[in-house]
Amino acid sequence: MKKILVALAVLLSLVSCSSHSLTVALDQAPSAQYAGIYCALANGYYKKAGLDVQVKYVETAKGYQTLQSGEADIINEPLLNAVEFKAKSGMDMVNFLQTSQVSGLTVVTHDKISEFKQLDGKLIGYKEDGYDLMVRAMFAMKGMSVEWVKVKDYHDFVDDKVDAYVSMDYGDLFDIAGAGGKPFYIFSLSRMGFDVPEDGYYTMRKLYEGNSGIYKKFAEATVKGWKWADTSRVQAVNVVTNEIVKQGLTPDEKHENWILTEVLKYQVDPVARVRTFKLFEETEDAANAILIGAKLIESPISVMIKRTTPVGSTFKEANPKDVDAILNNMYESGGGDSTADKK
């Protein structure tokens, strides 16, 4: 009997030590944008939660395919893009962790364009990283006609090949500022009323419902990683640069520090003034309102695990004329500087 009990104890110990494998697909280059994941890995938070987490990098917009094919269990996507993709593809994915609460998206213009309405008919440069969707929606809602130019990076803007450039606040904007040259304006989408946050983590609904405990553990460990990054920023940047080197790239420590600072800032809920790491119904409805107003989707759709109110119940379809009236009032009350920062 004693031998049986010992064998049973060993078996239970092996079961408790077993880990669940999760693959996270990221479609952006390694950077402090994902510091929470890197820090959770470096500090063993996933391992302590019984998770074996692997990170893979895929081409831009390929995360959806890896999730659908089963090559990845989790992807990171901007909220607006995820809602649009689900509406058009029907792929039933759900958001189980929302790290961003405020949009860091900007449109950078040369100093001669100090009011957003002056961009009508201009050349807008963008990288194929998915962040242009929100700006396209904004132009569509305002009835502005622009020419979209796909560029390799910010150099085409610096070299005057395009009139404006789409960039995250913590992205190429850092390099544009460092390049010197002519002054420029920064139009912040969040300050212009188009505030749909970016980074959220998604999985297939069937995967989540089949084992929600695993995804909750991943979320908790990732949040723990972000909290450590916030209190240990020097060490966190070092963790990030190590990951960048591991991927065969050359890190810019100053830029990664800037990215970490800005990303942590955008994680703070503007109402609660704390990091909630949740997707709220009103935020999702705001994304739907913009997509419907821009005629990019026909009806509202939800990426939330569960809603207490019907999707779309907290918004009315935005009227482009109303948007123009709000922005015109901004211009009249203070010119371009009311919606843009001059550098």
Buried (B, 14 or more C-beta within 10 A) or exposed (E): EEEEEEEEEEEEEEEEEEEBEBBBBBBBEBBBBBBBBBBBBBBEBBBEBBBEBEBEBBEEBBBBBBBBEEBBBBBBBBBBBBBBBBBEEEBEBBBBBBBBBBBBBBBBBBEEBBBBEBBEEBBBBBBEBBBBBBBBBBBBBBEBEBEBBEBEBBBBBBEEEBBBBBBBBBBBBBBBEEBEEEEBBBBBBBBBBBBBBBBBBBBBBEBBEEEEEBBBBBBBBBBBBBBBBBEBBEBBBBBBBBBBEEEEEEBBEEBBBBBBBBBBEBBBBEEEEEBBBBBBBEBBBBBBBBBBBBEBBEEBBBBBBEEEEEBBEBBEEBEBEEBBEEBEEBBEEEEBEBBBBEE
